[in-house]
Amino acid sequence: MTVTTLSSREFNQDTGRAKNAARSGPVFITDRGRPAHVLLTFEDYQRLTGGQDSIIDLLGQAPDEAEIEFETTPLRDLARPADLT
C-alpha cells in the first residue's frame, strides 16, 4: 500500500492524479501542512466501514406493505434545566 500526500492546492489542480494515487492507497490532503482529509477508493471505504447498510438502505429494501414500528423519545423528555449554582 502506498500513502500519498498532496496539498489542497495540488489536489485542486490535479484531481485525476489524486484519484489514480488512491487506487494504490490512501491520499492525505493537507491544509497549511496539516492533514485535513483522506481520499480512498469506494472499495477501501466499504472495507473499512464493514460495508454496513445505512437505515435508509435497509428501509428501502423493506416490502411496500411492511409496517415498521419506530419509537422515539420526545426531545423535551431529554432536556433538563441547567444547574447554575
PDB file of N, CA, C and O in Angstrom:
ATOM      1  N   MET A   1       0.851  -1.173   0.000  1.00  0.00           N
ATOM      2  CA  MET A   1       0.000   0.000   0.000  1.00  0.00           C
ATOM      3  C   MET A   1       0.897   1.237   0.000  1.00  0.00           C
ATOM      4  O   MET A   1       1.842   1.336   0.783  1.00  0.00           O
ATOM      5  N   THR A   2       0.591   2.154  -0.871  1.00  0.00           N
ATOM      6  CA  THR A   2       1.339   3.394  -0.977  1.00  0.00           C
ATOM      7  C   THR A   2       0.509   4.527  -0.396  1.00  0.00           C
ATOM      8  O   THR A   2      -0.674   4.659  -0.713  1.00  0.00           O
ATOM      9  N   VAL A   3       1.119   5.343   0.448  1.00  0.00           N
ATOM     10  CA  VAL A   3       0.446   6.510   1.013  1.00  0.00           C
ATOM     11  C   VAL A   3       0.960   7.732   0.263  1.00  0.00           C
ATOM     12  O   VAL A   3       2.169   7.931   0.141  1.00  0.00           O
ATOM     13  N   THR A   4       0.036   8.548  -0.238  1.00  0.00           N
ATOM     14  CA  THR A   4       0.383   9.763  -0.976  1.00  0.00           C
ATOM     15  C   THR A   4      -0.102  10.964  -0.187  1.00  0.00           C
ATOM     16  O   THR A   4      -1.185  10.931   0.398  1.00  0.00           O
ATOM     17  N   THR A   5       0.693  12.025  -0.170  1.00  0.00           N
ATOM     18  CA  THR A   5       0.298  13.262   0.492  1.00  0.00           C
ATOM     19  C   THR A   5       0.295  14.378  -0.542  1.00  0.00           C
ATOM     20  O   THR A   5       1.274  14.580  -1.261  1.00  0.00           O
ATOM     21  N   LEU A   6      -0.824  15.100  -0.607  1.00  0.00           N
ATOM     22  CA  LEU A   6      -0.966  16.239  -1.523  1.00  0.00           C
ATOM     23  C   LEU A   6      -1.453  17.443  -0.735  1.00  0.00           C
ATOM     24  O   LEU A   6      -2.243  17.311   0.200  1.00  0.00           O
ATOM     25  N   SER A   7      -0.975  18.611  -1.122  1.00  0.00           N
ATOM     26  CA  SER A   7      -1.524  19.832  -0.528  1.00  0.00           C
ATOM     27  C   SER A   7      -2.897  20.077  -1.140  1.00  0.00           C
ATOM     28  O   SER A   7      -3.229  19.508  -2.179  1.00  0.00           O
ATOM     29  N   SER A   8      -3.680  20.910  -0.506  1.00  0.00           N
ATOM     30  CA  SER A   8      -5.001  21.257  -1.062  1.00  0.00           C
ATOM     31  C   SER A   8      -4.855  21.846  -2.449  1.00  0.00           C
ATOM     32  O   SER A   8      -5.661  21.564  -3.336  1.00  0.00           O
ATOM     33  N   ARG A   9      -3.831  22.662  -2.643  1.00  0.00           N
ATOM     34  CA  ARG A   9      -3.601  23.282  -3.950  1.00  0.00           C
ATOM     35  C   ARG A   9      -3.308  22.213  -4.994  1.00  0.00           C
ATOM     36  O   ARG A   9      -3.875  22.244  -6.087  1.00  0.00           O
ATOM     37  N   GLU A  10      -2.425  21.261  -4.669  1.00  0.00           N
ATOM     38  CA  GLU A  10      -2.108  20.182  -5.613  1.00  0.00           C
ATOM     39  C   GLU A  10      -3.352  19.364  -5.934  1.00  0.00           C
ATOM     40  O   GLU A  10      -3.582  18.997  -7.086  1.00  0.00           O
ATOM     41  N   PHE A  11      -4.147  19.081  -4.918  1.00  0.00           N
ATOM     42  CA  PHE A  11      -5.378  18.316  -5.120  1.00  0.00           C
ATOM     43  C   PHE A  11      -6.328  19.062  -6.056  1.00  0.00           C
ATOM     44  O   PHE A  11      -6.884  18.467  -6.979  1.00  0.00           O
ATOM     45  N   ASN A  12      -6.515  20.352  -5.824  1.00  0.00           N
ATOM     46  CA  ASN A  12      -7.419  21.146  -6.664  1.00  0.00           C
ATOM     47  C   ASN A  12      -6.935  21.259  -8.097  1.00  0.00           C
ATOM     48  O   ASN A  12      -7.743  21.313  -9.024  1.00  0.00           O
ATOM     49  N   GLN A  13      -5.626  21.295  -8.286  1.00  0.00           N
ATOM     50  CA  GLN A  13      -5.077  21.456  -9.630  1.00  0.00           C
ATOM     51  C   GLN A  13      -5.017  20.151 -10.410  1.00  0.00           C
ATOM     52  O   GLN A  13      -4.991  20.169 -11.641  1.00  0.00           O
ATOM     53  N   ASP A  14      -4.996  19.015  -9.709  1.00  0.00           N
ATOM     54  CA  ASP A  14      -4.855  17.729 -10.412  1.00  0.00           C
ATOM     55  C   ASP A  14      -5.600  16.622  -9.675  1.00  0.00           C
ATOM     56  O   ASP A  14      -4.989  15.741  -9.071  1.00  0.00           O
ATOM     57  N   THR A  15      -6.928  16.683  -9.732  1.00  0.00           N
ATOM     58  CA  THR A  15      -7.719  15.661  -9.036  1.00  0.00           C
ATOM     59  C   THR A  15      -7.535  14.281  -9.665  1.00  0.00           C
ATOM     60  O   THR A  15      -7.653  13.262  -8.984  1.00  0.00           O
ATOM     61  N   GLY A  16      -7.246  14.253 -10.961  1.00  0.00           N
ATOM     62  CA  GLY A  16      -7.013  12.969 -11.629  1.00  0.00           C
ATOM     63  C   GLY A  16      -5.828  12.242 -11.018  1.00  0.00           C
ATOM     64  O   GLY A  16      -5.873  11.027 -10.826  1.00  0.00           O
ATOM     65  N   ARG A  17      -4.773  12.977 -10.715  1.00  0.00           N
ATOM     66  CA  ARG A  17      -3.590  12.381 -10.061  1.00  0.00           C
ATOM     67  C   ARG A  17      -3.981  11.806  -8.701  1.00  0.00           C
ATOM     68  O   ARG A  17      -3.546  10.714  -8.334  1.00  0.00           O
ATOM     69  N   ALA A  18      -4.802  12.545  -7.956  1.00  0.00           N
ATOM     70  CA  ALA A  18      -5.227  12.086  -6.631  1.00  0.00           C
ATOM     71  C   ALA A  18      -6.061  10.811  -6.748  1.00  0.00           C
ATOM     72  O   ALA A  18      -5.876   9.873  -5.973  1.00  0.00           O
ATOM     73  N   LYS A  19      -6.972  10.777  -7.707  1.00  0.00           N
ATOM     74  CA  LYS A  19      -7.810   9.581  -7.884  1.00  0.00           C
ATOM     75  C   LYS A  19      -6.970   8.383  -8.294  1.00  0.00           C
ATOM     76  O   LYS A  19      -7.209   7.271  -7.822  1.00  0.00           O
ATOM     77  N   ASN A  20      -5.998   8.591  -9.157  1.00  0.00           N
ATOM     78  CA  ASN A  20      -5.115   7.485  -9.551  1.00  0.00           C
ATOM     79  C   ASN A  20      -4.293   7.005  -8.360  1.00  0.00           C
ATOM     80  O   ASN A  20      -4.118   5.801  -8.174  1.00  0.00           O
ATOM     81  N   ALA A  21      -3.790   7.931  -7.558  1.00  0.00           N
ATOM     82  CA  ALA A  21      -2.991   7.561  -6.388  1.00  0.00           C
ATOM     83  C   ALA A  21      -3.824   6.791  -5.379  1.00  0.00           C
ATOM     84  O   ALA A  21      -3.300   5.911  -4.697  1.00  0.00           O
ATOM     85  N   ALA A  22      -5.112   7.102  -5.268  1.00  0.00           N
ATOM     86  CA  ALA A  22      -5.995   6.432  -4.304  1.00  0.00           C
ATOM     87  C   ALA A  22      -6.159   4.949  -4.631  1.00  0.00           C
ATOM     88  O   ALA A  22      -6.506   4.158  -3.754  1.00  0.00           O
ATOM     89  N   ARG A  23      -5.915   4.568  -5.873  1.00  0.00           N
ATOM     90  CA  ARG A  23      -6.000   3.149  -6.236  1.00  0.00           C
ATOM     91  C   ARG A  23      -4.900   2.335  -5.576  1.00  0.00           C
ATOM     92  O   ARG A  23      -5.037   1.123  -5.407  1.00  0.00           O
ATOM     93  N   SER A  24      -3.802   2.999  -5.198  1.00  0.00           N
ATOM     94  CA  SER A  24      -2.672   2.310  -4.573  1.00  0.00           C
ATOM     95  C   SER A  24      -2.658   2.446  -3.059  1.00  0.00           C
ATOM     96  O   SER A  24      -1.890   1.763  -2.382  1.00  0.00           O
ATOM     97  N   GLY A  25      -3.508   3.328  -2.519  1.00  0.00           N
ATOM     98  CA  GLY A  25      -3.547   3.531  -1.077  1.00  0.00           C
ATOM     99  C   GLY A  25      -4.149   4.882  -0.759  1.00  0.00           C
ATOM    100  O   GLY A  25      -4.532   5.622  -1.665  1.00  0.00           O
ATOM    101  N   PRO A  26      -4.236   5.207   0.511  1.00  0.00           N
ATOM    102  CA  PRO A  26      -4.882   6.463   0.906  1.00  0.00           C
ATOM    103  C   PRO A  26      -4.093   7.693   0.435  1.00  0.00           C
ATOM    104  O   PRO A  26      -2.866   7.668   0.329  1.00  0.00           O
ATOM    105  N   VAL A  27      -4.831   8.752   0.161  1.00  0.00           N
ATOM    106  CA  VAL A  27      -4.237  10.026  -0.226  1.00  0.00           C
ATOM    107  C   VAL A  27      -4.571  11.026   0.869  1.00  0.00           C
ATOM    108  O   VAL A  27      -5.739  11.343   1.094  1.00  0.00           O
ATOM    109  N   PHE A  28      -3.543  11.522   1.549  1.00  0.00           N
ATOM    110  CA  PHE A  28      -3.739  12.541   2.577  1.00  0.00           C
ATOM    111  C   PHE A  28      -3.700  13.901   1.903  1.00  0.00           C
ATOM    112  O   PHE A  28      -2.772  14.210   1.156  1.00  0.00           O
ATOM    113  N   ILE A  29      -4.711  14.705   2.174  1.00  0.00           N
ATOM    114  CA  ILE A  29      -4.781  16.057   1.620  1.00  0.00           C
ATOM    115  C   ILE A  29      -4.579  17.018   2.776  1.00  0.00           C
ATOM    116  O   ILE A  29      -5.298  16.975   3.774  1.00  0.00           O
ATOM    117  N   THR A  30      -3.590  17.885   2.625  1.00  0.00           N
ATOM    118  CA  THR A  30      -3.229  18.776   3.724  1.00  0.00           C
ATOM    119  C   THR A  30      -3.728  20.200   3.487  1.00  0.00           C
ATOM    120  O   THR A  30      -3.850  20.662   2.352  1.00  0.00           O
ATOM    121  N   ASP A  31      -4.009  20.869   4.587  1.00  0.00           N
ATOM    122  CA  ASP A  31      -4.294  22.299   4.602  1.00  0.00           C
ATOM    123  C   ASP A  31      -3.224  22.944   5.471  1.00  0.00           C
ATOM    124  O   ASP A  31      -3.114  22.651   6.661  1.00  0.00           O
ATOM    125  N   ARG A  32      -2.448  23.812   4.869  1.00  0.00           N
ATOM    126  CA  ARG A  32      -1.369  24.502   5.595  1.00  0.00           C
ATOM    127  C   ARG A  32      -0.419  23.527   6.287  1.00  0.00           C
ATOM    128  O   ARG A  32       0.036  23.753   7.408  1.00  0.00           O
ATOM    129  N   GLY A  33      -0.140  22.434   5.575  1.00  0.00           N
ATOM    130  CA  GLY A  33       0.823  21.470   6.074  1.00  0.00           C
ATOM    131  C   GLY A  33       0.293  20.443   7.055  1.00  0.00           C
ATOM    132  O   GLY A  33       1.028  19.552   7.481  1.00  0.00           O
ATOM    133  N   ARG A  34      -0.973  20.559   7.416  1.00  0.00           N
ATOM    134  CA  ARG A  34      -1.553  19.608   8.385  1.00  0.00           C
ATOM    135  C   ARG A  34      -2.579  18.728   7.680  1.00  0.00           C
ATOM    136  O   ARG A  34      -3.376  19.235   6.890  1.00  0.00           O
ATOM    137  N   PRO A  35      -2.581  17.419   7.946  1.00  0.00           N
ATOM    138  CA  PRO A  35      -3.571  16.533   7.324  1.00  0.00           C
ATOM    139  C   PRO A  35      -4.993  17.001   7.639  1.00  0.00           C
ATOM    140  O   PRO A  35      -5.336  17.255   8.793  1.00  0.00           O
ATOM    141  N   ALA A  36      -5.812  17.111   6.592  1.00  0.00           N
ATOM    142  CA  ALA A  36      -7.188  17.586   6.764  1.00  0.00           C
ATOM    143  C   ALA A  36      -8.223  16.603   6.213  1.00  0.00           C
ATOM    144  O   ALA A  36      -9.337  16.520   6.730  1.00  0.00           O
ATOM    145  N   HIS A  37      -7.862  15.867   5.177  1.00  0.00           N
ATOM    146  CA  HIS A  37      -8.804  14.942   4.528  1.00  0.00           C
ATOM    147  C   HIS A  37      -8.051  13.711   4.050  1.00  0.00           C
ATOM    148  O   HIS A  37      -6.830  13.729   3.895  1.00  0.00           O
ATOM    149  N   VAL A  38      -8.808  12.638   3.819  1.00  0.00           N
ATOM    150  CA  VAL A  38      -8.235  11.423   3.261  1.00  0.00           C
ATOM    151  C   VAL A  38      -9.117  10.980   2.104  1.00  0.00           C
ATOM    152  O   VAL A  38     -10.338  10.892   2.235  1.00  0.00           O
ATOM    153  N   LEU A  39      -8.488  10.704   0.977  1.00  0.00           N
ATOM    154  CA  LEU A  39      -9.203  10.215  -0.197  1.00  0.00           C
ATOM    155  C   LEU A  39      -8.954   8.721  -0.317  1.00  0.00           C
ATOM    156  O   LEU A  39      -7.810   8.267  -0.313  1.00  0.00           O
ATOM    157  N   LEU A  40     -10.052   7.953  -0.424  1.00  0.00           N
ATOM    158  CA  LEU A  40      -9.985   6.499  -0.571  1.00  0.00           C
ATOM    159  C   LEU A  40     -10.829   6.076  -1.753  1.00  0.00           C
ATOM    160  O   LEU A  40     -11.734   6.800  -2.168  1.00  0.00           O
ATOM    161  N   THR A  41     -10.535   4.903  -2.300  1.00  0.00           N
ATOM    162  CA  THR A  41     -11.467   4.334  -3.267  1.00  0.00           C
ATOM    163  C   THR A  41     -12.719   3.902  -2.503  1.00  0.00           C
ATOM    164  O   THR A  41     -12.672   3.695  -1.290  1.00  0.00           O
ATOM    165  N   PHE A  42     -13.814   3.771  -3.203  1.00  0.00           N
ATOM    166  CA  PHE A  42     -15.056   3.367  -2.551  1.00  0.00           C
ATOM    167  C   PHE A  42     -14.921   1.962  -1.969  1.00  0.00           C
ATOM    168  O   PHE A  42     -15.477   1.676  -0.909  1.00  0.00           O
ATOM    169  N   GLU A  43     -14.196   1.096  -2.646  1.00  0.00           N
ATOM    170  CA  GLU A  43     -13.998  -0.261  -2.146  1.00  0.00           C
ATOM    171  C   GLU A  43     -13.237  -0.251  -0.819  1.00  0.00           C
ATOM    172  O   GLU A  43     -13.578  -0.992   0.103  1.00  0.00           O
ATOM    173  N   ASP A  44     -12.198   0.598  -0.727  1.00  0.00           N
ATOM    174  CA  ASP A  44     -11.459   0.701   0.539  1.00  0.00           C
ATOM    175  C   ASP A  44     -12.351   1.257   1.645  1.00  0.00           C
ATOM    176  O   ASP A  44     -12.293   0.804   2.788  1.00  0.00           O
ATOM    177  N   TYR A  45     -13.169   2.234   1.299  1.00  0.00           N
ATOM    178  CA  TYR A  45     -14.090   2.812   2.291  1.00  0.00           C
ATOM    179  C   TYR A  45     -15.051   1.743   2.803  1.00  0.00           C
ATOM    180  O   TYR A  45     -15.264   1.631   4.010  1.00  0.00           O
ATOM    181  N   GLN A  46     -15.631   0.960   1.901  1.00  0.00           N
ATOM    182  CA  GLN A  46     -16.560  -0.093   2.310  1.00  0.00           C
ATOM    183  C   GLN A  46     -15.864  -1.123   3.197  1.00  0.00           C
ATOM    184  O   GLN A  46     -16.443  -1.595   4.175  1.00  0.00           O
ATOM    185  N   ARG A  47     -14.634  -1.468   2.858  1.00  0.00           N
ATOM    186  CA  ARG A  47     -13.891  -2.437   3.661  1.00  0.00           C
ATOM    187  C   ARG A  47     -13.659  -1.895   5.069  1.00  0.00           C
ATOM    188  O   ARG A  47     -13.788  -2.631   6.048  1.00  0.00           O
ATOM    189  N   LEU A  48     -13.319  -0.611   5.174  1.00  0.00           N
ATOM    190  CA  LEU A  48     -13.068  -0.009   6.484  1.00  0.00           C
ATOM    191  C   LEU A  48     -14.334   0.111   7.332  1.00  0.00           C
ATOM    192  O   LEU A  48     -14.291  -0.053   8.552  1.00  0.00           O
ATOM    193  N   THR A  49     -15.443   0.393   6.688  1.00  0.00           N
ATOM    194  CA  THR A  49     -16.693   0.571   7.431  1.00  0.00           C
ATOM    195  C   THR A  49     -17.453  -0.737   7.604  1.00  0.00           C
ATOM    196  O   THR A  49     -18.519  -0.756   8.220  1.00  0.00           O
ATOM    197  N   GLY A  50     -16.926  -1.810   7.079  1.00  0.00           N
ATOM    198  CA  GLY A  50     -17.591  -3.096   7.206  1.00  0.00           C
ATOM    199  C   GLY A  50     -18.742  -3.257   6.237  1.00  0.00           C
ATOM    200  O   GLY A  50     -19.498  -4.224   6.333  1.00  0.00           O
ATOM    201  N   GLY A  51     -18.892  -2.327   5.302  1.00  0.00           N
ATOM    202  CA  GLY A  51     -19.951  -2.422   4.304  1.00  0.00           C
ATOM    203  C   GLY A  51     -21.338  -2.422   4.896  1.00  0.00           C
ATOM    204  O   GLY A  51     -22.264  -2.962   4.291  1.00  0.00           O
ATOM    205  N   GLN A  52     -21.506  -1.827   6.066  1.00  0.00           N
ATOM    206  CA  GLN A  52     -22.804  -1.829   6.726  1.00  0.00           C
ATOM    207  C   GLN A  52     -23.785  -0.939   5.969  1.00  0.00           C
ATOM    208  O   GLN A  52     -23.444   0.149   5.504  1.00  0.00           O
ATOM    209  N   ASP A  53     -25.013  -1.438   5.863  1.00  0.00           N
ATOM    210  CA  ASP A  53     -26.062  -0.657   5.238  1.00  0.00           C
ATOM    211  C   ASP A  53     -26.533   0.424   6.196  1.00  0.00           C
ATOM    212  O   ASP A  53     -26.554   0.229   7.411  1.00  0.00           O
ATOM    213  N   SER A  54     -26.907   1.561   5.637  1.00  0.00           N
ATOM    214  CA  SER A  54     -27.499   2.618   6.459  1.00  0.00           C
ATOM    215  C   SER A  54     -28.971   2.295   6.688  1.00  0.00           C
ATOM    216  O   SER A  54     -29.528   1.433   6.008  1.00  0.00           O
ATOM    217  N   ILE A  55     -29.594   2.967   7.620  1.00  0.00           N
ATOM    218  CA  ILE A  55     -31.021   2.735   7.880  1.00  0.00           C
ATOM    219  C   ILE A  55     -31.850   3.049   6.641  1.00  0.00           C
ATOM    220  O   ILE A  55     -32.883   2.420   6.413  1.00  0.00           O
ATOM    221  N   ILE A  56     -31.415   4.004   5.849  1.00  0.00           N
ATOM    222  CA  ILE A  56     -32.135   4.348   4.618  1.00  0.00           C
ATOM    223  C   ILE A  56     -32.080   3.185   3.643  1.00  0.00           C
ATOM    224  O   ILE A  56     -33.087   2.849   3.020  1.00  0.00           O
ATOM    225  N   ASP A  57     -30.903   2.563   3.503  1.00  0.00           N
ATOM    226  CA  ASP A  57     -30.783   1.401   2.625  1.00  0.00           C
ATOM    227  C   ASP A  57     -31.670   0.260   3.110  1.00  0.00           C
ATOM    228  O   ASP A  57     -32.348  -0.384   2.310  1.00  0.00           O
ATOM    229  N   LEU A  58     -31.667   0.007   4.420  1.00  0.00           N
ATOM    230  CA  LEU A  58     -32.468  -1.086   4.977  1.00  0.00           C
ATOM    231  C   LEU A  58     -33.962  -0.831   4.784  1.00  0.00           C
ATOM    232  O   LEU A  58     -34.701  -1.755   4.443  1.00  0.00           O
ATOM    233  N   LEU A  59     -34.417   0.395   4.995  1.00  0.00           N
ATOM    234  CA  LEU A  59     -35.831   0.709   4.807  1.00  0.00           C
ATOM    235  C   LEU A  59     -36.219   0.604   3.336  1.00  0.00           C
ATOM    236  O   LEU A  59     -37.348   0.233   3.015  1.00  0.00           O
ATOM    237  N   GLY A  60     -35.297   0.925   2.451  1.00  0.00           N
ATOM    238  CA  GLY A  60     -35.566   0.822   1.021  1.00  0.00           C
ATOM    239  C   GLY A  60     -35.740  -0.608   0.563  1.00  0.00           C
ATOM    240  O   GLY A  60     -36.358  -0.852  -0.474  1.00  0.00           O
ATOM    241  N   GLN A  61     -35.206  -1.563   1.317  1.00  0.00           N
ATOM    242  CA  GLN A  61     -35.310  -2.976   0.960  1.00  0.00           C
ATOM    243  C   GLN A  61     -36.580  -3.617   1.524  1.00  0.00           C
ATOM    244  O   GLN A  61     -36.916  -4.746   1.165  1.00  0.00           O
ATOM    245  N   ALA A  62     -37.284  -2.906   2.401  1.00  0.00           N
ATOM    246  CA  ALA A  62     -38.494  -3.459   3.016  1.00  0.00           C
ATOM    247  C   ALA A  62     -39.617  -3.496   1.981  1.00  0.00           C
ATOM    248  O   ALA A  62     -39.722  -2.595   1.149  1.00  0.00           O
ATOM    249  N   PRO A  63     -40.457  -4.533   2.027  1.00  0.00           N
ATOM    250  CA  PRO A  63     -41.605  -4.572   1.118  1.00  0.00           C
ATOM    251  C   PRO A  63     -42.513  -3.366   1.340  1.00  0.00           C
ATOM    252  O   PRO A  63     -42.590  -2.831   2.446  1.00  0.00           O
ATOM    253  N   ASP A  64     -43.195  -2.948   0.285  1.00  0.00           N
ATOM    254  CA  ASP A  64     -44.046  -1.758   0.369  1.00  0.00           C
ATOM    255  C   ASP A  64     -45.124  -1.883   1.440  1.00  0.00           C
ATOM    256  O   ASP A  64     -45.466  -0.895   2.090  1.00  0.00           O
ATOM    257  N   GLU A  65     -45.657  -3.075   1.629  1.00  0.00           N
ATOM    258  CA  GLU A  65     -46.758  -3.239   2.584  1.00  0.00           C
ATOM    259  C   GLU A  65     -46.262  -3.476   4.014  1.00  0.00           C
ATOM    260  O   GLU A  65     -47.076  -3.595   4.931  1.00  0.00           O
ATOM    261  N   ALA A  66     -44.964  -3.545   4.218  1.00  0.00           N
ATOM    262  CA  ALA A  66     -44.427  -3.805   5.557  1.00  0.00           C
ATOM    263  C   ALA A  66     -44.690  -2.625   6.476  1.00  0.00           C
ATOM    264  O   ALA A  66     -44.520  -1.467   6.094  1.00  0.00           O
ATOM    265  N   GLU A  67     -45.112  -2.944   7.702  1.00  0.00           N
ATOM    266  CA  GLU A  67     -45.281  -1.906   8.713  1.00  0.00           C
ATOM    267  C   GLU A  67     -44.035  -1.887   9.573  1.00  0.00           C
ATOM    268  O   GLU A  67     -43.600  -2.921  10.080  1.00  0.00           O
ATOM    269  N   ILE A  68     -43.471  -0.723   9.730  1.00  0.00           N
ATOM    270  CA  ILE A  68     -42.259  -0.587  10.512  1.00  0.00           C
ATOM    271  C   ILE A  68     -42.580   0.278  11.716  1.00  0.00           C
ATOM    272  O   ILE A  68     -42.994   1.429  11.577  1.00  0.00           O
ATOM    273  N   GLU A  69     -42.384  -0.290  12.907  1.00  0.00           N
ATOM    274  CA  GLU A  69     -42.619   0.473  14.131  1.00  0.00           C
ATOM    275  C   GLU A  69     -41.332   1.159  14.531  1.00  0.00           C
ATOM    276  O   GLU A  69     -40.263   0.548  14.555  1.00  0.00           O
ATOM    277  N   PHE A  70     -41.447   2.422  14.840  1.00  0.00           N
ATOM    278  CA  PHE A  70     -40.278   3.210  15.191  1.00  0.00           C
ATOM    279  C   PHE A  70     -40.663   4.127  16.333  1.00  0.00           C
ATOM    280  O   PHE A  70     -41.461   5.048  16.157  1.00  0.00           O
ATOM    281  N   GLU A  71     -40.094   3.874  17.510  1.00  0.00           N
ATOM    282  CA  GLU A  71     -40.420   4.688  18.672  1.00  0.00           C
ATOM    283  C   GLU A  71     -39.247   5.596  19.004  1.00  0.00           C
ATOM    284  O   GLU A  71     -38.088   5.184  18.958  1.00  0.00           O
ATOM    285  N   THR A  72     -39.565   6.819  19.335  1.00  0.00           N
ATOM    286  CA  THR A  72     -38.528   7.766  19.743  1.00  0.00           C
ATOM    287  C   THR A  72     -38.930   8.414  21.055  1.00  0.00           C
ATOM    288  O   THR A  72     -40.098   8.404  21.442  1.00  0.00           O
ATOM    289  N   THR A  73     -37.959   8.965  21.717  1.00  0.00           N
ATOM    290  CA  THR A  73     -38.225   9.713  22.939  1.00  0.00           C
ATOM    291  C   THR A  73     -38.330  11.185  22.568  1.00  0.00           C
ATOM    292  O   THR A  73     -37.410  11.730  21.958  1.00  0.00           O
ATOM    293  N   PRO A  74     -39.432  11.838  22.921  1.00  0.00           N
ATOM    294  CA  PRO A  74     -39.534  13.263  22.602  1.00  0.00           C
ATOM    295  C   PRO A  74     -38.367  14.027  23.215  1.00  0.00           C
ATOM    296  O   PRO A  74     -37.945  13.737  24.334  1.00  0.00           O
ATOM    297  N   LEU A  75     -37.864  14.979  22.493  1.00  0.00           N
ATOM    298  CA  LEU A  75     -36.712  15.738  22.931  1.00  0.00           C
ATOM    299  C   LEU A  75     -36.956  16.436  24.259  1.00  0.00           C
ATOM    300  O   LEU A  75     -36.036  16.576  25.064  1.00  0.00           O
ATOM    301  N   ARG A  76     -38.184  16.872  24.493  1.00  0.00           N
ATOM    302  CA  ARG A  76     -38.469  17.585  25.741  1.00  0.00           C
ATOM    303  C   ARG A  76     -38.257  16.690  26.962  1.00  0.00           C
ATOM    304  O   ARG A  76     -38.006  17.194  28.056  1.00  0.00           O
ATOM    305  N   ASP A  77     -38.354  15.357  26.787  1.00  0.00           N
ATOM    306  CA  ASP A  77     -38.121  14.434  27.899  1.00  0.00           C
ATOM    307  C   ASP A  77     -36.625  14.279  28.197  1.00  0.00           C
ATOM    308  O   ASP A  77     -36.256  13.834  29.284  1.00  0.00           O
ATOM    309  N   LEU A  78     -35.779  14.635  27.260  1.00  0.00           N
ATOM    310  CA  LEU A  78     -34.345  14.503  27.454  1.00  0.00           C
ATOM    311  C   LEU A  78     -33.726  15.772  28.043  1.00  0.00           C
ATOM    312  O   LEU A  78     -32.660  15.726  28.656  1.00  0.00           O
ATOM    313  N   ALA A  79     -34.398  16.890  27.853  1.00  0.00           N
ATOM    314  CA  ALA A  79     -33.840  18.170  28.306  1.00  0.00           C
ATOM    315  C   ALA A  79     -34.018  18.310  29.824  1.00  0.00           C
ATOM    316  O   ALA A  79     -35.026  17.897  30.398  1.00  0.00           O
ATOM    317  N   ARG A  80     -33.013  18.901  30.436  1.00  0.00           N
ATOM    318  CA  ARG A  80     -33.062  19.164  31.879  1.00  0.00           C
ATOM    319  C   ARG A  80     -32.704  20.620  32.101  1.00  0.00           C
ATOM    320  O   ARG A  80     -31.936  21.194  31.329  1.00  0.00           O
ATOM    321  N   PRO A  81     -33.250  21.225  33.145  1.00  0.00           N
ATOM    322  CA  PRO A  81     -32.880  22.606  33.437  1.00  0.00           C
ATOM    323  C   PRO A  81     -31.399  22.681  33.789  1.00  0.00           C
ATOM    324  O   PRO A  81     -30.846  21.766  34.398  1.00  0.00           O
ATOM    325  N   ALA A  82     -30.773  23.774  33.399  1.00  0.00           N
ATOM    326  CA  ALA A  82     -29.363  23.968  33.701  1.00  0.00           C
ATOM    327  C   ALA A  82     -29.162  24.250  35.186  1.00  0.00           C
ATOM    328  O   ALA A  82     -29.937  24.985  35.797  1.00  0.00           O
ATOM    329  N   ASP A  83     -28.120  23.661  35.757  1.00  0.00           N
ATOM    330  CA  ASP A  83     -27.771  23.917  37.147  1.00  0.00           C
ATOM    331  C   ASP A  83     -26.808  25.089  37.179  1.00  0.00           C
ATOM    332  O   ASP A  83     -25.633  24.927  36.853  1.00  0.00           O
ATOM    333  N   LEU A  84     -27.276  26.254  37.560  1.00  0.00           N
ATOM    334  CA  LEU A  84     -26.467  27.461  37.534  1.00  0.00           C
ATOM    335  C   LEU A  84     -25.920  27.840  38.912  1.00  0.00           C
ATOM    336  O   LEU A  84     -25.554  28.993  39.145  1.00  0.00           O
ATOM    337  N   THR A  85     -25.865  26.866  39.820  1.00  0.00           N
ATOM    338  CA  THR A  85     -25.357  27.170  41.157  1.00  0.00           C
ATOM    339  C   THR A  85     -23.847  27.178  41.190  1.00  0.00           C
ATOM    340  O   THR A  85     -23.253  27.417  42.242  1.00  0.00           O
TER     341      THR A  85
END
